[in-house]
């Protein structure tokens, strides 16, 4: 009896070891093991589906999905995280105590980001100087109905024009494009005091509207004489949800009002051609210009992304309106889905980098010197690139690895007579 009892203990210990070994063994494939008191009833390890564990995140950029009119833009931060923050802020507002604020929430600048703001602004000026020179040498086409853009010698024949006023065949009506087609300007209200009150509906015609990327640089520490802004010397305090400012409204040592015209809003501000002419150019060679432009594009987007991690930017969930600052404006200008229920107010949410620097995606042309345009029946084999990147690529610049997934260079494009044989 004692010997049989010892054998049962050993048998049960082996069963437990087998079960725990199957549960905690770290292999590339997760396994599922059923616990039993008999070795015969131990189930074989089952491979779980791929969705049951985390996959490595794909870092390749993806084309922006076109949402329907009634769909809202995806949230940058998870909605559950936003709810958790709102509950926490509500609890802190009910308590009469000081809420500690760090730059830039307290009105002060983040000193380490001031050089980044200058780099982003200079990269934008360099980009605005290089792109027109490349457009003169490389053909740029735009649809006058839907705004589709194509970079290349011949416009493509892909029938995707499906807006009001388009042809029944959905073919595009091509005209010569310009810099505004590939580098659209997203404007924002210029705020004199970033932590002050929001722009009201009555003030929407009295406040300057400037490019959002420029407003982001100004709030991050870039000083432009034509766009004065308030630079605080003392921080702002938050007590029970209210901002308390101990600094004078207009300090005596303010220098940002010097050489500023009081009627600057009504006077048409000249485009920064004088500033653009001061940008040093190393060469007028087509490939050299493309390389410089590609570096400027990457520097502008990466720098703006770094600034947006500290300086918040708001966008409407249904329309392309953008406001740089901790909160959105109150101008009732939204005409998107269910704007009547919001009395024309925008549905503000956190913005992404594509909201202030929108990449206009175009079809990628593998052979710029080819005399055959892109065909509609083979569109699933073609890749896409941002219009600026496609322009630089056709001019001779090297595209980064993050765009390899969009270009789809590894996909072989069949001939028209072979397309029916493709599985």
C-alpha positions as CSV (number, residue, x, y, z in Angstrom):
1,X,0.0,0.0,0.0
2,X,2.8,2.4,0.9
3,X,4.6,1.6,-2.3
4,X,1.4,2.2,-4.4
5,X,0.8,5.5,-2.5
6,X,4.4,6.7,-3.3
7,X,3.8,5.8,-7.0
8,X,0.6,7.8,-7.1
9,X,2.4,10.8,-5.6
10,X,5.2,10.5,-8.1
11,X,2.6,10.1,-10.9
12,X,0.7,13.2,-9.8
13,X,3.8,15.2,-9.4
14,X,4.8,14.4,-13.0
15,X,1.3,15.4,-14.2
16,X,1.6,18.8,-12.4
17,X,5.1,19.4,-13.9
18,X,3.8,18.6,-17.4
19,X,0.9,21.0,-17.0
20,X,3.0,23.8,-15.6
21,X,5.7,23.2,-18.2
22,X,3.1,23.6,-21.0
23,X,1.7,26.7,-19.5
24,X,4.9,28.6,-18.7
25,X,7.2,27.4,-21.4
26,X,8.2,30.5,-23.4
27,X,8.3,29.6,-27.0
28,X,7.5,31.3,-30.3
29,X,4.0,29.7,-30.3
30,X,1.7,30.0,-27.4
31,X,0.1,26.8,-26.3
32,X,-3.0,25.8,-24.3
33,X,-2.8,22.8,-21.9
34,X,-5.7,21.3,-20.0
35,X,-5.1,20.3,-16.4
36,X,-6.0,16.7,-15.5
37,X,-5.2,14.1,-12.9
38,X,-4.3,11.5,-15.5
39,X,-1.5,11.5,-18.1
40,X,-3.9,9.9,-20.6
41,X,-6.2,12.9,-20.4
42,X,-3.6,15.6,-21.0
43,X,-4.7,17.3,-24.2
44,X,-2.2,18.0,-26.9
45,X,-1.0,21.6,-27.2
46,X,-3.2,23.7,-29.4
47,X,-1.9,26.6,-31.5
48,X,-3.8,29.7,-30.7
49,X,-4.8,32.0,-33.5
50,X,-2.5,34.8,-34.5
51,X,-4.8,37.4,-33.1
52,X,-4.4,36.0,-29.5
53,X,-1.0,37.6,-28.9
54,X,0.5,40.9,-29.8
55,X,2.1,41.1,-33.3
56,X,5.0,43.4,-33.9
57,X,3.7,46.8,-34.9
58,X,4.1,47.8,-38.6
59,X,6.0,51.0,-38.7
60,X,5.4,51.6,-42.4
61,X,3.2,54.6,-43.1
62,X,-0.3,53.9,-44.5
63,X,-2.4,55.9,-46.8
64,X,-5.1,57.9,-45.0
65,X,-8.4,56.2,-45.2
66,X,-11.2,58.3,-46.8
67,X,-14.0,58.5,-44.2
68,X,-17.6,58.9,-45.1
69,X,-19.3,62.2,-44.3
70,X,-21.1,60.7,-41.2
71,X,-17.9,59.1,-39.8
72,X,-15.7,60.8,-37.3
73,X,-11.9,60.9,-37.5
74,X,-10.1,58.2,-35.5
75,X,-8.9,59.4,-32.1
76,X,-5.2,59.7,-31.6
77,X,-5.6,58.7,-27.9
78,X,-7.8,55.8,-26.9
79,X,-11.3,56.9,-25.9
80,X,-11.1,55.0,-22.6
81,X,-7.9,56.9,-21.7
82,X,-9.6,60.2,-22.5
83,X,-12.5,59.2,-20.2
84,X,-10.1,58.3,-17.4
85,X,-8.4,61.7,-17.7
86,X,-11.7,63.5,-17.7
87,X,-12.8,61.7,-14.5
88,X,-9.5,62.5,-12.9
89,X,-9.7,66.2,-13.8
90,X,-13.3,66.4,-12.5
91,X,-12.1,65.0,-9.1
92,X,-9.2,67.5,-9.0
93,X,-11.5,70.4,-9.8
94,X,-13.8,69.6,-6.9
95,X,-10.8,69.8,-4.5
96,X,-9.7,73.3,-3.5
97,X,-6.0,72.9,-4.1
98,X,-3.3,73.9,-6.5
99,X,-2.8,71.7,-9.5
100,X,0.9,71.7,-10.5
101,X,1.5,72.7,-14.1
102,X,4.6,72.2,-16.2
103,X,5.7,74.0,-19.3
104,X,4.1,74.6,-21.7
105,X,0.8,74.2,-19.7
106,X,1.8,77.0,-17.3
107,X,2.4,79.5,-20.2
108,X,6.2,79.1,-20.2
109,X,8.3,77.8,-23.1
110,X,10.0,74.4,-23.3
111,X,13.5,75.6,-23.8
112,X,14.8,72.4,-25.5
113,X,12.1,72.7,-28.2
114,X,12.9,76.3,-29.2
115,X,15.7,75.2,-31.6
116,X,13.3,72.6,-33.0
117,X,10.7,75.3,-33.8
118,X,13.3,77.3,-35.7
119,X,14.4,74.2,-37.6
120,X,10.8,73.4,-38.6
121,X,10.2,76.9,-39.8
122,X,13.4,77.1,-41.9
123,X,12.7,73.6,-43.3
124,X,9.2,74.8,-44.4
125,X,10.7,77.9,-46.1
126,X,13.3,75.7,-47.9
127,X,10.5,73.4,-49.0
128,X,8.5,76.2,-50.4
129,X,11.5,77.4,-52.4
130,X,12.5,74.1,-53.8
131,X,9.1,72.6,-54.8
132,X,8.3,75.4,-57.4
133,X,11.6,74.8,-59.1
134,X,11.0,71.1,-59.4
135,X,7.4,71.7,-60.7
136,X,8.9,73.7,-63.6
137,X,10.8,70.6,-64.8
138,X,8.5,67.8,-63.8
139,X,4.9,67.7,-65.0
140,X,2.2,68.1,-62.3
141,X,-1.4,67.4,-63.1
142,X,-4.5,68.1,-61.1
143,X,-8.2,67.3,-61.6
144,X,-10.3,70.4,-61.8
145,X,-13.4,68.5,-60.5
146,X,-12.2,66.4,-57.5
147,X,-8.7,67.7,-56.9
148,X,-6.9,64.4,-57.7
149,X,-3.2,65.0,-58.2
150,X,-0.7,63.1,-60.4
151,X,3.0,63.6,-60.8
152,X,4.5,62.4,-64.0
153,X,4.8,63.0,-67.7
154,X,1.4,61.6,-68.6
155,X,-1.7,61.8,-66.4
156,X,-3.0,58.4,-65.3
157,X,-6.2,56.7,-66.7
158,X,-7.5,55.4,-63.4
159,X,-11.2,56.3,-63.1
160,X,-11.7,57.5,-59.6
161,X,-13.4,60.9,-60.1
162,X,-16.7,60.3,-58.2
163,X,-17.8,63.7,-57.1
164,X,-20.5,66.2,-58.1
165,X,-19.9,67.5,-61.6
166,X,-17.7,64.6,-62.7
167,X,-18.2,62.6,-65.9
168,X,-20.3,59.5,-66.0
169,X,-17.2,57.5,-66.9
170,X,-15.5,58.8,-63.7
171,X,-12.5,60.0,-65.8
172,X,-10.6,62.9,-64.5
173,X,-10.5,66.4,-66.2
174,X,-6.8,67.2,-66.0
175,X,-5.3,70.7,-65.8
176,X,-1.8,71.9,-64.9
177,X,-1.2,71.8,-61.1
178,X,0.7,74.0,-58.8
179,X,2.3,74.0,-55.4
180,X,-1.0,74.4,-53.6
181,X,-2.1,71.0,-55.0
182,X,0.8,69.0,-53.3
183,X,1.4,71.3,-50.3
184,X,-2.0,72.4,-49.2
185,X,-2.0,75.1,-46.5
186,X,-4.0,74.4,-43.3
187,X,-4.7,77.6,-41.5
188,X,-5.3,78.3,-37.8
189,X,-6.2,81.3,-35.7
190,X,-3.1,83.1,-34.4
191,X,-3.3,83.4,-30.6
192,X,-1.6,86.3,-28.8
193,X,-2.0,84.5,-25.5
194,X,-1.8,80.8,-25.8
195,X,-3.3,80.0,-22.4
196,X,-5.9,82.7,-22.6
197,X,-9.5,82.4,-23.6
198,X,-10.5,80.9,-26.9
199,X,-11.5,82.9,-29.9
200,X,-15.2,83.6,-29.9
201,X,-17.5,83.6,-32.9
202,X,-17.7,87.4,-32.9
203,X,-13.9,87.7,-33.1
204,X,-13.4,85.3,-36.0
205,X,-13.0,88.1,-38.5
206,X,-10.7,90.2,-36.3
207,X,-8.1,87.5,-35.6
208,X,-5.3,86.6,-38.1
209,X,-5.4,83.2,-39.7
210,X,-1.9,81.8,-40.5
211,X,-0.6,78.4,-41.5
212,X,-1.0,75.9,-38.6
213,X,2.6,74.8,-38.9
214,X,3.8,78.4,-38.5
215,X,1.5,79.0,-35.5
216,X,2.9,75.8,-33.9
217,X,6.4,77.2,-34.3
218,X,5.4,80.6,-32.9
219,X,3.9,79.0,-29.8
220,X,7.0,76.9,-29.4
221,X,9.4,79.8,-29.3
222,X,9.7,81.3,-32.8
223,X,9.5,85.1,-32.8
224,X,8.0,86.7,-36.0
225,X,7.5,90.5,-36.0
226,X,4.3,90.3,-38.0
227,X,2.7,87.8,-35.6
228,X,3.3,89.1,-32.0
229,X,2.7,86.7,-29.1
230,X,2.9,86.9,-25.4
231,X,6.0,85.5,-23.7
232,X,5.5,85.0,-20.0
233,X,8.1,85.5,-17.4
234,X,6.0,84.1,-14.6
235,X,4.0,80.8,-14.7
236,X,0.3,80.4,-14.6
237,X,-1.2,78.6,-11.6
238,X,-4.2,76.2,-11.7
239,X,-6.4,76.3,-8.6
240,X,-9.5,74.1,-8.7
241,X,-9.6,74.2,-12.5
242,X,-9.2,78.0,-12.8
243,X,-6.1,79.6,-14.3
244,X,-4.6,82.3,-12.0
245,X,-2.2,84.7,-13.7
246,X,-0.1,86.9,-11.4
247,X,1.7,88.6,-14.3
248,X,0.6,92.0,-15.6
249,X,-1.5,92.0,-18.8
250,X,0.9,94.2,-20.6
251,X,4.3,94.4,-18.9
252,X,6.4,97.5,-19.4
253,X,9.4,95.7,-20.8
254,X,7.4,94.1,-23.6
255,X,9.4,94.3,-26.8
256,X,7.2,92.3,-29.1
257,X,5.0,95.4,-29.9
258,X,7.9,97.3,-31.6
259,X,7.7,97.9,-35.3
260,X,4.3,96.2,-35.5
261,X,1.6,97.9,-37.6
262,X,-1.8,98.1,-35.8
263,X,-3.6,97.5,-39.1
264,X,-1.7,94.4,-40.0
265,X,-4.8,92.3,-40.3
266,X,-6.4,94.4,-43.0
267,X,-3.1,94.9,-44.8
268,X,-2.3,92.1,-47.2
269,X,0.8,90.5,-45.9
270,X,3.3,89.7,-48.6
271,X,4.2,86.1,-49.1
272,X,7.6,85.2,-47.7
273,X,9.4,85.5,-51.0
274,X,12.0,87.8,-49.5
275,X,12.6,85.3,-46.7
276,X,12.7,82.4,-49.2
277,X,15.3,84.1,-51.3
278,X,17.6,84.2,-48.3
279,X,17.5,80.4,-48.0
280,X,21.0,79.1,-49.1
281,X,20.9,76.8,-52.1
282,X,23.9,74.6,-52.7
283,X,23.1,73.8,-56.3
284,X,20.4,74.2,-59.0
285,X,20.9,70.6,-60.2
286,X,17.7,68.7,-60.3
287,X,18.9,65.8,-58.2
288,X,20.6,68.1,-55.6
289,X,17.4,70.1,-55.3
290,X,15.4,66.8,-54.8
291,X,17.8,65.6,-52.1
292,X,17.6,68.9,-50.2
293,X,13.8,68.9,-50.5
294,X,13.5,65.4,-49.2
295,X,15.6,66.3,-46.2
296,X,13.6,69.4,-45.6
297,X,10.3,67.4,-45.8
298,X,11.5,64.8,-43.3
299,X,12.9,67.5,-41.0
300,X,9.7,69.5,-41.0
301,X,7.4,66.5,-40.3
302,X,9.6,65.0,-37.6
303,X,10.2,68.3,-35.9
304,X,6.5,69.2,-36.0
305,X,5.7,65.8,-34.5
306,X,8.2,66.5,-31.6
307,X,6.5,69.9,-31.0
308,X,3.0,68.3,-31.0
309,X,4.0,66.0,-28.2
310,X,4.3,69.0,-25.9
311,X,2.2,71.7,-27.6
312,X,-1.3,70.4,-28.2
313,X,-3.1,70.9,-31.5
314,X,-6.9,70.4,-31.9
315,X,-8.9,69.4,-35.0
316,X,-12.5,69.0,-35.8
317,X,-13.7,65.4,-35.9
318,X,-15.8,65.9,-39.0
319,X,-14.1,68.8,-41.0
320,X,-10.4,69.7,-41.7
321,X,-10.5,72.7,-39.3
322,X,-7.4,73.0,-37.1
323,X,-6.6,75.1,-34.0
324,X,-3.2,75.2,-32.5
325,X,-3.5,75.5,-28.7
326,X,-4.8,73.7,-25.6
327,X,-8.4,74.2,-26.7
328,X,-10.3,74.8,-29.9
329,X,-11.9,78.1,-30.9
330,X,-15.7,78.9,-30.6
331,X,-16.4,80.1,-34.1
332,X,-19.5,78.4,-35.4
333,X,-18.2,77.6,-38.8
334,X,-18.6,73.9,-39.1
335,X,-20.8,72.7,-41.9
336,X,-20.0,69.0,-41.6
337,X,-22.2,66.1,-40.4
338,X,-24.9,67.1,-37.9
339,X,-23.5,70.6,-37.4
340,X,-27.0,71.8,-36.6
341,X,-27.0,69.7,-33.4
342,X,-23.8,71.5,-32.4
343,X,-25.0,74.9,-33.4
344,X,-22.2,75.1,-35.9
345,X,-19.5,74.4,-33.3
346,X,-16.7,72.1,-34.1
347,X,-16.3,68.7,-32.5
348,X,-12.7,69.2,-31.2
349,X,-10.3,66.3,-30.6
350,X,-6.6,65.8,-30.6
351,X,-4.9,66.3,-33.9
352,X,-2.3,64.2,-35.7
353,X,0.6,65.2,-37.8
354,X,-1.4,64.6,-41.0
355,X,-3.9,67.2,-39.9
356,X,-1.5,70.1,-40.0
357,X,0.9,68.7,-42.7
358,X,-1.5,66.7,-44.9
359,X,0.2,64.4,-47.3
360,X,-1.6,64.3,-50.6
361,X,-1.2,60.7,-51.8
362,X,-0.7,60.1,-55.5
363,X,-0.2,57.0,-57.6
364,X,3.4,55.9,-57.8
365,X,5.0,55.8,-61.2
366,X,7.8,53.3,-61.4
367,X,9.2,54.5,-64.7
368,X,8.9,58.3,-65.1
369,X,10.2,58.2,-68.7
370,X,7.6,55.6,-69.8
371,X,5.2,56.7,-72.5
372,X,2.4,54.5,-71.3
373,X,0.1,55.9,-68.5
374,X,-1.2,54.0,-65.6
375,X,-4.2,51.7,-66.5
376,X,-7.4,51.5,-64.5
377,X,-7.5,47.6,-64.7
378,X,-4.1,47.3,-63.1
379,X,-4.6,49.8,-60.2
380,X,-4.4,47.1,-57.5
381,X,-0.8,46.5,-58.5
382,X,0.3,50.2,-58.2
383,X,1.6,51.8,-55.1
384,X,1.1,55.3,-53.6
385,X,3.3,58.0,-52.2
386,X,2.8,61.5,-50.8
387,X,2.8,64.0,-53.7
388,X,5.9,65.8,-52.4
389,X,7.8,62.5,-51.9
390,X,6.8,61.3,-55.4
391,X,8.0,64.6,-56.9
392,X,11.4,64.2,-55.2
393,X,11.7,60.6,-56.1
394,X,11.1,61.3,-59.8
395,X,13.7,64.1,-59.6
396,X,16.4,61.6,-58.4
397,X,16.2,61.6,-54.6
398,X,16.4,58.4,-52.5
399,X,13.2,57.6,-50.6
400,X,13.5,56.3,-47.0
401,X,12.7,52.8,-46.0
402,X,9.5,53.9,-44.3
403,X,7.9,54.4,-47.7
404,X,8.8,50.9,-49.1
405,X,5.5,49.5,-48.1
406,X,3.6,52.2,-49.9
407,X,5.7,52.1,-53.1
408,X,5.1,48.4,-53.6
409,X,8.2,48.0,-55.7
410,X,8.2,44.2,-54.8
411,X,4.9,43.7,-56.6
412,X,5.3,42.7,-60.3
413,X,2.8,44.6,-62.6
414,X,1.5,42.1,-65.2
415,X,0.6,43.0,-68.8
416,X,-3.0,43.6,-69.8
417,X,-3.2,40.2,-71.4
418,X,-1.7,38.5,-68.4
419,X,-3.9,40.2,-65.8
420,X,-6.8,37.7,-66.3
421,X,-4.4,34.8,-65.5
422,X,-3.4,36.3,-62.1
423,X,-4.8,34.4,-59.2
